[in-house]
Amino acid sequence: MAEVKSGSSGAGAATQPQAVAKPKSGLQRLLAQYGVSYAFLLPYMIFFFAFLIIPVGVAVWLSFTYFNMLEPPRVIGWSNYRLLFLEDDIFVLSIRNTLFFAFITGPVSLTASFLLAWFINQIRVRTIYALAFYAPSLTSAIAMAVVWRIVFSGDRYGYMNYFFMRMGFIQEPFLWLIDQRTMLPVIMFVMLWMSMGNNFLVFLAGLQTVNTELYEAGKVDGISHPLQEMWYITLPSMKPQVLFGVINAVVLMFSAGFEISLSLAGLPSPLYAAHMILSHLYDYAFIRFEMGYAAAIAVILFIITFGVGQGALRMLSTKDE
Amino acid sequence: MIIKVGRFRMTSGEFTTIAALTILAAFMSLPLIFVVSHALKPIDELFLFPPRFIVRNPTLRNFQDLLIATYSLNVPFIRYIFNSVFVAFCTVIGGVLLASLAAYPLAKHNFPGRNTIFLVVIAALMFTPQVTAIPRYLVVYQLGIIDTYFALVLPNLAIPYALFLMKQFMEQIPGALIESAKIDGASEWTVFWRVVMPLVTPAWATLVIIIFVGTWNDIWAPLVFTRTESMRTLPIALQTLISQGSVARQGAYAAATFIMITPPVVLFTLVQRRVIATMAHSGIKA
């Protein structure tokens, strides 16, 4: 067996006719012909499966068990899910918060990234503007809390309160980070500030690849206004970049809210007003060690993210066909 | 209408665009300027109310406090910096290497299963990494590497985003170039290192910055995979400083924030052009 194997790999990709001439099993022929390709893929795939694909499968299985890390997991059917949706009001609240957060910041951030990239592309000095818009996305939400805590401070000296009181909009200092009406909007504001990230660069780069002949052709066809040009020529030519951007935005919006929420509102946040699905997941998995229950939360988040991502892709890719 | 500013001539539309972008860019930079200025404030300015935006008597005292005095944390602050740098360094090297190796056959070879593998990678772009946190924790636990540097590096090496970008970029390399190298007797391994890798420098510069920033700012892995203070990284140290919230530590906290935020921004400034060149090929064709 070992002999045959070494023989076939010795023949290798270099002399293919020989490999075809000898009758071999399917696997051996595959290895002889494409072994090099698989060898290049192997290291990535080991880590990819060990830490991404298999964990997703395990999470699904764990979500049907009771597991506290001390005893082996005990299968309990759908009861985690039943508990989550029927008994756990805080979880339902966290879904509401997360969806509200994602469905507003996602589209706003995508649109803003595109428009900023489009405007920057109209002018000659680009580098410094690109840096100014992109730099916030490089910062750590935890570190930036030092700024936001001063800006949204609850006393009269926080910049927000100072400004609004000077303008006469409010009489008393407002507790931005404690009041349940403003906690989530503040987090969304911070998210938008730091969301002109890779998508913005993707769009900026994509704009430079649009075939300029299309614009000439558009002029002949009577497109005069730059905004018309953007809508009828630029956007359709950039569909691949837009699709990539949408996927990134979805993933970012469903995960990034947690860190900002953690650093500005704490865990748990007052009245759970800034409680995200990930906050709930972290709470149950790594504070209470109820791994089965937490896995069910993870699976639901996975389904939501994947569903929204696929839905957005389908919507965009059928739109102009 | 043409407006002249110095030797530059521009249309009024361009002028409006530039003015609007400048205001917005300045506004968005305010928090970052504040971080820099805050870190340089002497103790009396730190506690000034209303907070002064730009420092008047800049000092490096806060950095001294943070690096020399160990009163504020259980381990010297330099240890957190070392952990962060070391973990980011290893993850960047490993992540770029794995992504490049895997991207090469996906971009330039034809083999059974290629499309399926690529579809799985695209689907994995949509995985929120935290979703797999629990089973990952179990894997790391079973491997017996909880609370080691391995736990902070190994789970984060296979990055679908990195593989995707690298593959898209490698597809731009003309096949003839690779063929001629092979005709000259180069093995696939030589082709990869001598022909492909030098041609994709913009892509790997991009992956370096993306993986570095991701690891540097990551709070999830150190929270979940480490237990002892000496294995924690910068974001956790910052979070600790925040939650302690004591008056004496405000200066050290401001300095720590500065240390946390500066490296990604500096690194990006260095490779900005290459990043944009890479992103030009990032589209998904659906």
Interface residues (C-beta under 8 A of the other chain):
Chain A: A13 L30 Q33 Y34 V36 S37 Y38 F40 L41 P43 Y44 M45 F47 F48 A50 F51 L52 I53 I54 P55 V56 G57 V58 A59 L62 L116 F119 I120 Q122 I123 V125 T127 I128 Y129 A130 L131 A132 F133 Y134 A135 P136 L138 T139 S140 A141 I142 A143 M144 A145 V146 V147 W148 I150 V151 Y157 Y159 Y162 W193 M196 N198 L201 V202 L204 A205 G206 Q208 T209 P226 M238 K239 P240 Q241 V242 L243 F244 I247 N248 V250 V251 F254 S255 F258 E259 L262 S263 L278 L281 Y282 A285 F286 M291 A294 A295 A298 V299 L301 F302 T305 F306 G309 Q310 L313 L316 S317
Chain B: G13 E14 T17 I18 A20 L21 T22 L24 A25 A26 M28 S29 P31 L32 F34 V35 H38 F49 P50 P51 L97 L98 A99 L101 A102 Y104 P105 L106 H109 F111 P112 R114 I117 V120 V121 A123 A124 L125 M126 F127 T128 P129 Q130 V131 T132 A133 I134 P135 R136 Y137 L138 V139 L154 P155 N156 L157 A158 P160 Y161 L163 E188 F192 I210 V213 W216 N217 I219 L223 V224 P235 L238 Q239 I242 Y253 A254 A256 T257 M260 I261 P264 V265 F268 T269 Q272 R273 V275 I276 A277 T278 M279 A280 H281 S282 G283 I284 K285 A286
